[in-house]
Amino acid sequence: MSILANARANDIAFGSVFRSITYWDAVLQEPFGVVHDQSTNIDRVRAVLEAVMSTTGEQTAVAFDDRMSYQLPVRATGISFADSVAHPQLQVCDLLAGAAAALAQWVIDRDRNPEYARDLVDAGIESMSLGIIIPDVDDIAARGPAPAGAENPLDVMARLLRRADEG
């Protein structure tokens, strides 16, 4: 069975975790483990995420534009799940994820909890984000071309997924 069997192409859980692991790969520049709270959404895309992880071999520079580039495969050892009750770090992550979700809902519907959304913005929640789920048309228009030599991330991702499916 393909590793994509349980994944959904529009699953935001994949995008948010993928962005986080590419960020930490660039910061740490050494193999690391990914720990997430018990999540059926992440468990559903776990095989796909782990297919783009490897602690051996060369990494390939990938980019869509001049603002977001990263290396694939990511130097992570895999994903493990933990109980957030036993791990305060996961409780903080859950709190921030909930705040970010509330802010995203407010961006879509300005009548939904506007005071809370303003409090989140005033507290600096946007500075804690690695990226947004809802694209900003003006931001996209301002982006430049990908750095020279960078491959298209979709091409590299397809190669890594194919390799994982075959192996």
Beta strands, then each sheet from edge to edge (+ up, - down):
strand 1: 32-37
strand 2: 60-63
strand 3: 69-72
strand 4: 76-82
sheet 1: 1+ 4+
sheet 2: 2+ 3-
end
